[in-house]
């Protein structure tokens, strides 16, 4: 059995490295989170989230440019496609600006419980 315990102190600043096994299908559900409790520098998290979202939405827009067929889609479908892309970009911008929380409930709750149990 492998167990992981939190690192609560270090001799120098740290940056967390999380291996991502996300799908290359830009249309698949995106479960990416910023995991802000890791205390990574804010500019690094913002950069990673911005790049990830731009890559996914860019891939979706590439499909619209290269693969869509006006004989198979009506104007409403094109508008919906663009609105969905815009919504994904807006959500990422809101997360980066802390206007929206993308925390995973059980992970965030466990971290808050751990933090409240630490001595001052």
C-alpha positions as CSV (number, residue, x, y, z in Angstrom):
1,X,0.0,0.0,0.0
2,X,1.3,3.4,-0.9
3,X,0.4,6.4,1.3
4,X,1.0,10.1,0.8
5,X,1.2,12.6,3.6
6,X,1.2,16.3,3.2
7,X,4.4,18.3,3.3
8,X,3.7,21.1,5.7
9,X,7.2,22.5,5.9
10,X,10.2,22.8,3.6
11,X,13.7,24.4,3.7
12,X,13.0,26.3,0.5
13,X,10.0,27.4,-1.6
14,X,8.4,24.5,-3.5
15,X,6.3,24.2,-6.6
16,X,3.9,21.2,-6.8
17,X,4.1,18.9,-9.8
18,X,1.0,17.1,-10.7
19,X,1.0,14.6,-13.5
20,X,-2.0,15.1,-15.7
21,X,-3.6,12.2,-17.5
22,X,-6.1,14.3,-19.3
23,X,-7.5,13.0,-22.6
24,X,-6.3,14.5,-25.9
25,X,-10.0,14.7,-27.0
26,X,-10.7,18.4,-26.6
27,X,-14.4,17.6,-26.6
28,X,-14.3,15.2,-23.7
29,X,-15.3,16.4,-20.2
30,X,-12.6,18.5,-18.6
31,X,-11.9,17.7,-15.0
32,X,-8.9,20.0,-14.6
33,X,-8.7,22.0,-11.4
34,X,-6.3,24.6,-10.2
35,X,-5.7,22.9,-6.8
36,X,-5.0,26.2,-5.1
37,X,-4.3,24.7,-1.7
38,X,-0.8,23.7,-3.0
39,X,0.3,27.3,-2.5
40,X,2.0,27.4,-5.9
41,X,2.7,30.9,-7.1
42,X,-0.5,32.6,-8.3
43,X,1.1,33.6,-11.7
44,X,2.1,30.0,-12.4
45,X,-1.4,28.6,-11.7
46,X,-2.9,31.4,-13.8
47,X,-0.5,30.6,-16.7
48,X,-1.1,26.9,-16.5
49,X,-4.9,27.3,-16.4
50,X,-4.8,29.9,-19.3
51,X,-2.7,27.6,-21.5
52,X,-4.7,24.5,-20.7
53,X,-8.0,26.2,-21.5
54,X,-6.6,27.9,-24.6
55,X,-5.4,24.5,-25.9
56,X,-8.8,22.9,-25.4
57,X,-10.9,25.7,-26.8
58,X,-8.4,26.2,-29.6
59,X,-8.8,22.5,-30.6
60,X,-12.6,22.9,-30.5
61,X,-12.4,26.0,-32.7
62,X,-9.9,24.2,-35.1
63,X,-12.6,21.6,-35.6
64,X,-15.1,24.4,-36.4
65,X,-12.7,25.9,-38.9
66,X,-11.4,22.7,-40.5
67,X,-14.1,20.0,-40.2
68,X,-17.5,21.6,-39.8
69,X,-19.9,21.4,-42.7
70,X,-22.4,24.2,-43.5
71,X,-24.6,21.6,-45.1
72,X,-24.8,19.7,-41.8
73,X,-25.0,22.6,-39.3
74,X,-27.5,25.4,-39.2
75,X,-26.8,29.0,-38.0
76,X,-28.0,28.2,-34.5
77,X,-25.6,25.3,-34.2
78,X,-22.7,27.5,-35.2
79,X,-23.8,30.2,-32.7
80,X,-24.2,27.6,-29.9
81,X,-20.7,26.2,-30.7
82,X,-19.1,29.7,-30.4
83,X,-21.1,30.5,-27.2
84,X,-20.0,27.3,-25.6
85,X,-16.4,28.1,-26.4
86,X,-16.8,31.7,-25.1
87,X,-18.3,30.3,-21.8
88,X,-15.3,28.0,-21.3
89,X,-12.9,30.8,-21.8
90,X,-15.0,33.0,-19.4
91,X,-15.1,30.3,-16.8
92,X,-11.3,29.9,-16.9
93,X,-10.8,33.7,-16.6
94,X,-13.1,33.8,-13.6
95,X,-11.2,30.9,-11.9
96,X,-7.9,32.7,-12.6
97,X,-9.3,35.9,-11.0
98,X,-10.8,34.0,-8.1
99,X,-14.3,35.0,-9.1
100,X,-15.3,31.3,-9.4
101,X,-14.1,28.4,-7.3
102,X,-13.1,25.2,-9.0
103,X,-12.2,23.3,-5.9
104,X,-13.1,19.7,-5.6
105,X,-15.4,19.5,-2.6
106,X,-13.9,16.6,-0.7
107,X,-10.3,17.6,-1.3
108,X,-11.0,21.2,-0.3
109,X,-12.9,20.1,2.8
110,X,-10.0,17.7,3.9
111,X,-7.5,20.5,3.4
112,X,-9.5,23.0,5.5
113,X,-9.9,20.3,8.2
114,X,-6.2,19.7,8.2
115,X,-5.4,23.4,8.4
116,X,-7.8,24.0,11.3
117,X,-6.1,21.1,13.2
118,X,-2.6,22.6,12.9
119,X,-1.3,24.6,15.9
120,X,-1.0,28.3,15.5
